[in-house]
Amino acid sequence: SILEDSAESKESGLAHLCEFIEGCKTLVKYAGKIIHLLGREGPKTPNPSKYIRFIYNRVILENEAVRAAAVSALARFGAQCDDLRESILSLLSRSMMDEDDEVRDRATFYFHTLQQQQKALNSAYILNGWFKSVSVPALERCLQQYLLEPSDEKFNLKSVPLMAIPDSEPKLDSGNPPVVCHIRMVVNPIPPTSPHFTSSPPPEQLSRIPEFGVLGNLFKSSDAVELTESETEYVVKCTKHTFPHHLVLQFDCTNTLNDQVLEDVTVQVEQSDAFEVIAYVPCPSLPYNQPGVAYACVAIPEGDEVTTTLSCVMKFRVKDCDPNTGEADDDGYDDEYVLEDLDIVVADHVQKVIKSNFGSSWDELGDGNELEDTYALSSLNTLQDAVRDIIKYLGMQACERSDKVPDGKSSHSLFLAGVYRGGHDVLARAKLVLKDGVTMQLTVRSSDAEAARVVTSAVA
């Protein structure tokens, strides 16, 4: 934490940590974390070579867990410091004969990766830990679906949804790169269930609803958005579930009137020219104070016009009932209730992903799909406010602690990383200047031209 808050103390702090792991032989947990921190921060210092001895000593003297962490840290130096690569390769080659299979496997993998001398490989497999963001339960589910539906196409790892990313990066890592997971495959068919739920269903259960079973893998789900005031007669919240080419809008509804029962409840969405509603799944009944769920499925248009505002109206049949017994009349009448508008924003199409080395990832993507524009954020009065709103609107992850603006600064650079719907990497670099509001120069790179256009144009 001290190193993050005070750049001037970085070298002194790293030196203290080096001495700590030299003199302490028992605290394996802390040794692994410190070695990871040395591997993350050491290559960025003016003299990175002075940390190599301390790290390699751990390979010689420590147990297998610490040796494995040290091998990974050495690889990070080799990936970022060209003048140290040959020395690192020599050290890694010695660990390829280690008695522990984890240490041997890491050393062998990193040795052959560094030998290629390709920045893209170094970024993907050494610096940014691609596997960290994959949701293992989602991977199991996607593999199960792939086996149940034979196809000539190869399994695409980018189709697997990412795990939820915390709002800020952890201060210290465990010191261990991603481990290989042995996945238990369940190939029995999922038993049929009712498509209606009395409460908000887990996202994976959406695929069990017949209307949504062909939409593909779930990419992400938003937080619930209030479409009514909490004290109104009908309370409705909406969760947006993003699929490769569709949005499933899940409306959680509650009837707060004890003398009414609502039936055949549908939340109808006013179609725009681009966003077409292709299916509704109504809630069959909504008794007093018992939550129910209705759905609408909207096709996402092709191209980069993927944001809009949708008007929503809840339509239903009302039957009066006895508040004491709950018995409803046989006859009823049709009614409707206008809800707040629902915004579809860029963040609905982007999943956060951590890039521990933003510069390497930026170089890896290259400028083939690079777009840049300048914007005047005149309604914002501070750089911190600008950083907060940009992160929220774009739905991307701040990298290298760039979400924190140092006190007294009149300029700041914000680094953002994410994955666009369809599995396309997207990075953004926002240079902010405080003068009569906030001026922002936004540069976006992506592996997909459409993703770059969406993120760049969204701010305007």
DODO-456720 format. One record per atom (N, C-alpha, C): x, y, z; residue in one letter. Coordinates in steps of 0.2 Angstrom, whole numbers, plus 5000, padded with zeros to 4 digits. Atoms other than C-alpha are relative to their C-alpha. Layout:
! DODO-456720
XYZA...
//
This chain:
! DODO-456720
500449945000S500050005000S500450065000S499649945000I501450125004I500350014993I499750005007L502250084987L499550034995L500549985005E500650124978E499950075001E500249934998D500350294987D500650044999D499449965000S502150354986S500549974995S499550035005A503150324970A500750015002A499449984998E504650404978E500349945005E499850064995S504750254991S500149944997S500050075003K504650114978K500649965001K499450035000E506450074977E500349985007E499950014993S506750094995S499649945003S500550054998G505249984999G500249934997G499850075003L505749844987L500649985003L499450024997A507449844995A499949975007A500250034994H506649815012H499749934999H500350065001L505649675005L500549954998L499550055002C507149594997C500449975006C499650024994E508049595014E499549955004E500550044996F506449525022F500049934998F500050075003I506449365011I500649975001I499450034999E508249345013E500149975007E499950024993G508149335032G499549965003G500550034997C506549255035C499849934996C500150065003K506349065031K499449965001K500650044998T504749015039T499350034997T500749975002L503349135033L499950004992L500150015007V503049055016V499550044997V500549965003K501449145013K500250074998K499849935002Y502249315014Y500550004995Y499550005005A503749265004A499749994993A500350005007G502649214989G499750064998G500349945002K501749374990K500550064998K499449965001I503349474991I500349994993I499650025007I504149384976I499550024995I500549985005H502549414966H500150084999H500049935001L502649604970L500750024997L499349995003L504549604966L499949994992L500150025007G504049524949G499650054996G500449955003R502749654946R500350075000R499749935000E503649814951E500750004998E499350005001G505449764949G500250024993G499849985007P505549774930P499950074998P500249935002K504849954930K500550055003K499549954997T506350024941T500650014996T499449985004P507850104934P500649945000P499550055000N508949954939N499749935002N500450064998P507949794938P500449945001P499550064999S509449674938S500249995007S499750014993K509849704956K499549965004K500550054996Y508249604961Y500049934998Y500050075003I508649454951I500349955005I499750044995R509849384964R499649985006R500450024995F508649394978F499449954998F500650055002I507249304968I500349944999I499750065001Y508449174962Y500249965006Y499850044994N509049134979N499449965003N500650034998R507249084983R500049934996R500150065004V507348954969V500549955003V499550054997I508948874977I499849985007I500050024993L508448884995L499349995003L500750014997E506548874998E499649944997E500450055001N505148754997N499750014993N500350005006E504148714981E499650054998E500449945001A502848844983A500350064999A499649945001V504048984985V500450004993V499650015006R505148914971R499650014993R500549995006A503648914959A499950074999A500149935001A503249094963A500650044998A499449975003A505049144960A500149994993A499950015007V505149064943V499550044996V500549955004S503549164938S500250075000S499749935000A504349324944A500650014996A499449995004L505949294935L499750004992L500350005007A504849264919A499850074998A500249935001R504149434921R500550054999R499449965002F505849514921F500249994993F499850015007G506249424905G499650024995G500549985005A504649474897A500150084999A500049935001Q504949664900Q500750035000Q499349975000C506849684901C500449964995C499750035006D507649644884D500749985002D499350014998D509449654891D500149955005D499950054995L509049534905L499749934997L500350065002R508149404894R500549944999R499650065001E509649284890E500249985007E499850024993S510149284909S499449975003S500650034998I508349244913I499949934997I500050065003L508349104901L500449955003L499550044997S509849034908S499849975007S500250024993L509149034926L499449954999L500650055001L507448954920L500249934998L499850075002S508348814911S500349965006S499850044994R509148764928R499449975004R500650024997S507348754935S499649954996S500450055004M506748644921M500249935003M499850074997M507648494931M499850005007M500250004993D506748544947D499749935002D500350064998E506148394958E499250015000E500749994999D504448474959D499750014993D500350005006D503248454944D499850074998D500349935001E502448624946E500650054998E499449965002V504148714946V500349984993V499750025007R504748614931R499550024995R500549995006D503148644921D500050084999D499949935001R503248834924R500650024997R499449995003A505048844920A500049994993A500050025007T504848754904T499550044996T500449965004F503348844899F500250084999F499849945001Y504049014902Y500750014996Y499450015004F505748964895F499850004992F500250005007H504948924878H499650064998H500349945002T503849074878T500450064999T499549955001L505249194881L500549994994L499650015005Q506249114868Q499750024993Q500349985007Q505049164854Q500150074999Q499849935000Q505449344858Q499450044996Q500649975003Q503649394854Q499650045005Q500349964995K502849534864K499349985001K500750034999A501049464861A500049945004A500050064996L501549304868L500150015008L499849984993N502349384883N499550035004N500549964996S500949494887S499449955001S500650044999A499549354885A500249955005A499950064996Y500449214894Y500550015006Y499649994995I501649294906I499850065004I500149934996L501249474911L499250015002L500749984999N499349474910N499549945003N500350064997G498849294916G499349994997G500650005003W497449264903W499549965004W500550054997F496649124913F499750035006F500349984993K496349224929K499350034999K500749975000S494749304922S499549964997S500550045003V493849154915V499749975006V500450034995S492449094926S500049924999S499950085001V492748904929V499349975000V500750035001P490848864932P499850024993P500349995007A490448954916A500449964995A499650045005L491848854907L499749935000L500350074999E491148694914E499350004996E500650005003R489448744908R500050004992R499949995008C490048794890C500249944997C499750065003L491048634888L499449955000L500650054999Q489448534894Q499650014994Q500449985005Q488448624881Q500349984993Q499650025006Y489748594868Y500049934998Y500050085001L489748404871L499349984998L500750025001L487848394871L499850024993L500249985007E487748484854E500650004995E499450015004P489048414842P500050054994P499949955005S489848534830S500649994997S499350015004D491248534817D500450065002D499649944998E491848704825E500449985006E499650014994K493248694838K499750045005K500249964995F492848754855F500450065001F499749945000N493148934857N500050035007N499949974993L493848994874L499750075001L500249934999K493349174871K499250005000K500750004999S491549124871S499849995007S500150014992V491649084890V499950065003V500149934996P490949224901P500650015005P499449994995L492249304912L499750015007L500349994993M492049304931M500050085002M500149934998A491549464940A500750035002A499449974998I492949584942I499950055006I500149954995P493149684958P500150074998P499949935002D493049874957D500750035000D499349984999S494849894962S500549945000S499650055000E496349784959E500249985007E499850024994P496949684974P500750035002P499449974999K498449764983K500649955000K499550055001L499449594984L499749944997L500250065003D499249444974D500349945004D499850064996S499449264981S500749984998S499350025002G501149254972G500049944995G500050065005N500549104961N499650024994N500449995006P500049114943P499549955000P500650055000P498449024938P500249935000P499950074999V498348844942V499649974994V500450045004V497748714930V499449975004V500650024997C495948664934C499849934997C500350065002H495348484933H499250015000H500749995000I493548504928I499649944999I500550055000R492148384932R499550014995R500650005005M491048354917M499449975002M500750034999V489248324919V499650004993V500250015007V488548254903V499249985000V500750025000N486748204909N499650064998N500449945002P485448314901P499750045006P500349964994I484748454912I499349995000I500750025000P483048404918P499650064999P500549955001P481548504912P499850045006P500349964995T480948644923T499650054997T500549955003S479648774922S500450074999S499649945001P480248934914P499850065004P500249944996H479349044927H500349995007H499750004994F480149084943F499750055005F500449964995T479449164959T500550055003T499549954998S481149264962S500550004994S499649995005S482549314951S500549944999S499650075000P483449154944P500750024998P499350005002P485249124942P500150014993P500049995007P485849184925P500149934996P499950065004E486349004920E499349974998E500750035001Q484448954922Q499750034994Q500349975005L484049074908L499949954994L500050045006S484548944895S499549945000S500550054999R483248824902R499350024998R500649975003I481848944896I500049994992I500050025007P481348874879P500150064995P499949945004E481349054871E500750025000E499349985000F483149084876F500549954999F499550065000G483948914874G500450004994G499649995006V484648964857V500450064999V499649945001L485449124861L500750005001L499350014999G487149054865G500250015007G499749994993N488249084880N499950075003N500149934996L487849224893L500650035000L499449965000F489149364891F500150035007F500049974993K488649464907K499350025002K500749974997S487249524918S500150065004S499949944997S487049694924S499750005007S500349994994D486549754941D499250024999D500749995001A484649774944A499950085000A500249935001V483949944938V499350015002V500749984998E482450024947E499650034994E500449975005L481050064935L499350035003L500649964997T479750124948T500350025007T499849984993E479850214965E499849945004E500150064995S479950094980S499350005003S500750004996E478250154987E499450004996E500650005005T477150134971T499749935001T500450064999E475850004970E500349944996E499750055003Y476849904958Y500850015000Y499349995000V478749884960V500449964995V499650045006V479849834945V500750025000V499349995002K481649814943K500249964994K499750035007C482649764927C500749985001C499350035001T484149654925T500149994993T499950015007K484949654908K500549954999K499650055002H485749494902H500250004993H499749995007T486949514887T500249934997T499850055003F487149374875F500350024993F499649985006P488149374858P499650054996P500449965005H486749444848H499350035003H500649994997H485349474860H500050035007H500049974994L484849564876L499349965003L500650024996V483649474889V499950045005V500249964994L482749594900L499649975005L500450044995Q482249514916Q499750055005Q500449954996F480849614925F499849975006F500350024994D480649574943D499550045003D500649964999C478949624948C499749985007C500350014993T478049644965T499350045000T500749974999N476149684968N499950025007N500149984993T475949784984T499350015002T500749994998L474049794983L499749935002L500350064997N473249664994N499349984998N500750015002D471549674986D500049994992D500050015007Q472149634968Q500549944999Q499550055003V472949484959V500150024993V499949995007L473749514943L500249944996L499950065004E473749384929E500350024993E499749995007D474749364912D500350075000D499649945000V475949504917V500650004995V499449995006T477049564902T500250075001T499749945000V478249704902V500250014992V499949995007Q478149764884Q500550064999Q499549955002V479549864876V499950034994V500149975006E479349994863E500649994996E499450015005Q480349944848Q500250064997Q499749945004S481550064840S500249974993S499850035007D482150044822D500549955000D499550055000A483649954827A499949945005A500150054995F483149854843F499349974999F500650045002E481849724838E499949955006E500250054995V480849634852V499849934996V500150065004I480849454846I499649955005I500350054995A480049364862A499850035006A500249994993Y479049394878Y499949945003Y500150064996V478949274892V499650035006V500349974994P477549334904P500049965006P500150034994C477349304922C499249985001C500750025000P475749204924P499550035005P500449984994S475149264941S500550045004S499749964995L475649404953L499650025006L500449994994P474749384970P500450065004P499749954996Y475049514983Y500649985004Y499350014997N476849534989N500449944999N499650065002Q477449384980Q500450014993Q499649985006P478849424967P499949954995P500150045006G478649364950G500550034994G499549985005V479749374934V499750004993V500250005007A479349424916A500650024996A499449995004Y480549434902Y499850034993Y500149985007A480749524885A500749994997A499350015004C482149474872C500050044995C499949955005V482849604861V500649994996V499450015004A483949584846A500450065000A499549955001I485549684846I500150014993I499949995008P485749774829P500749994999P499350005002E487249744819E500350074999E499749935000G488549884818G500150035007G499849974994D489050004831D499550045004D500549964996E487350084836E499749955005E500250054995V487149974851V499750035007V500349974994T486450104864T499450034998T500649975002T484750164865T499650015007T500450004995T483350204877T499349974998T500650035001L481850094878L499450025005L500649994996S480050134884S499749945002S500350064997C479250004895C499450015003C500750004997V477449974900V499849935002V500250064997M476849834911M499349994999M500750015001K475249764905K499849935003K500250064996F474149634914F499350005001F500750014998R472449574919R499950005007R500149994993V471749634936V499449965002V500650034996K470649524947K500050025007K500149984993D469949594963D500049945004D500050064995C470249484978C499850025007C500149994993D469749464996D500750015004D499449994997P471249535006P500149955006P499950054995N470949405020N500149934998N499950075002T470749245010T500450004994T499650005006G471649294994G499649974994G500450035005E470149224984E499950064995E500149955005A470049314967A499349994996A500650015004D468549354957D500149974993D499950035006D468249264941D500150054994D499949955006D468049414930D500650055002D499449954999G469449544928G500050054994G499949955005Y469949684917Y500750014998Y499349985002D471449734907D500250075002D499849934998D472549874913D500850004999D499349995001E474349944911E500350055005E499649964995Y475650034921Y500650024997Y499449985004V476950144913V500650005005V499450014996L478750114919L500550064998L499449955002E480350224919E500349974993E499650025006D481350214903D500649965002D499450054998L482750084902L500550024995L499449985004D484450144895D500449934999D499550055002I485550014885I500650044999I499449965001V487250084887V500649954998V499450045002V489050034882V500249955005V499850044994A489349954899A499649934999A500450065001D488049824894D500349954995D499750045005H489149764880H500749985002H499350004998V490849764889V500049975007V499850034993Q491549654903Q500650025002Q499449984997K492849704915K500549954999K499550054999V494549624914V500650035002V499449974997I496149654923I500649994996I499450005004K497749694913K500550025005K499549984995S499149694926S500650044997S499549965003N500349764913N499750034994N500449975006F499349884902F500450024994F499649985005G500749944892G500249954995G499850065004S501249774886S499349984996S500750025003S499349734882S499950054994S500149955005W499249904872W500549994994W499650015005D500749864862D499849944996D500250075003E500149684859E499450014995E500649995005L498449754851L500250044994L499749965006G499449874840G499450054998G500449955003D498650014830D499649994994D500450025006G497749914817G499250035001G500749974999N496049964825N500050055005N500049944995E496450124834E499650064998E500349945001L495350264835L500150055006L499949954995E495550434844E499650064999E500449945000D494550584848D500150045006D500049964994T494450734860T499350025002T500749994997Y492950774871Y500150065005Y500049954995A492550924882A499449975005A500450034995L491750854898L499850065005L500149944997S491051024903S499650005007S500450014994S489850964917S500449975006S499650034995L491250884927L500550055003L499649954997N492250994939N500749975003N499450034998T493650874945T500249944996T499750065004L494750744937L499749935003L500350064997Q494150614950Q499349984998Q500750015002D492350644945D500049974993D499950025007A492850624927A500249924999A499850075000V493750454930V499449965003V500650044998R492250394940R499549994995R500650005005D490950434927D500349964994D499850045006I492050364912I500049935002I500050084998I492350194921I499349975000I500650025000K490550184925K499649994994K500450005006Y489850224908Y500349954995Y499750055005L491150114898L500049935003L500050064997G491049974910G500649965000G499450035001M492849934909M500450015007M499750014994Q494149894922Q500650055000Q499449954999A495450034928A500649955001A499450045000C497249964926C500550045004C499449974997E498850004936E499850065005E500249964995R497850094949R499950074997R500149945003S497450234937S499350035001S500649984998D495750254944D500050055006D499849954995K496550364958K500450064998K499749945002V496950544954V500450035006V499749974995P498350614965P499850075002P500249934998D497950764975D500450064997D499749945003G498350934967G500249994993G499850015007K498550864949K499550034996K500549975005S497850954934S500049964994S500050055006S498150814922S500149935003S500050074998H497950624923H499949964994H500150065005S498050464912S499649955003S500550064998L496650334914L500149944995L499950065004F497050154908F499449965001F500550044999L495550044905L500049944995L500050065004A495349864899A499349965001A500650045000G493849754894G500049954995G500250055006V493149624883V499350024997V500649985003Y491849674871Y499649944998Y500450055002R490349564867R500249964994R499750045005G490949424856G500749985001G499350024998G492649404865G500550044997G499549955003H493549554857H500350045006H499749964995D494849634868D500050074998D500149935001V494649824870V500450045005V499649964996L495849944878L499950084999L500149935001A495650134881A500550045005A499549954997R496850274886R499750075000R500349935000A496050434892A500550055004A499649954997K497150584895K499650065001K500549954997L496250704906L500450075002L499749934998V496650894908V499450045003V500549964996L495751004921L500150074998L499949935002K495451174913K499350024998K500749985001D493651254913D499649944998D500350075001G492951084915G500649954999G499550055001V493850924910V500049994992V499950025007T494550894892T500349935000T499850075001M494850714887M500249984993M499850035007Q495850644873Q500049925001Q500150075000L495250464871L500349964994L499750045005T496250334862T499849935001T500350064999V495450164859V500349954996V499850055004R496250004853R499649935001R500450064999S495349834850S500249954995S499950055005S495549674841S499449994995S500550005005D493949714832D499850074999D500149935002A493549874822A499350035003A500649974997E491749884828E500050015007E500049994993A492149864846A500450075001A499749944999A493350014844A499650064999A500549955002R492050114836R499550015005R500550004995V490750074849V500250045006V499749974994V491850134864V500250074998V499849935002T492550284855T499450054999T500649965001S490850354849S499550005006S500550004995A489950314865A500150065004A499949944995V490750454875V499650064997V500349945003A490050584862A499249995001A
//
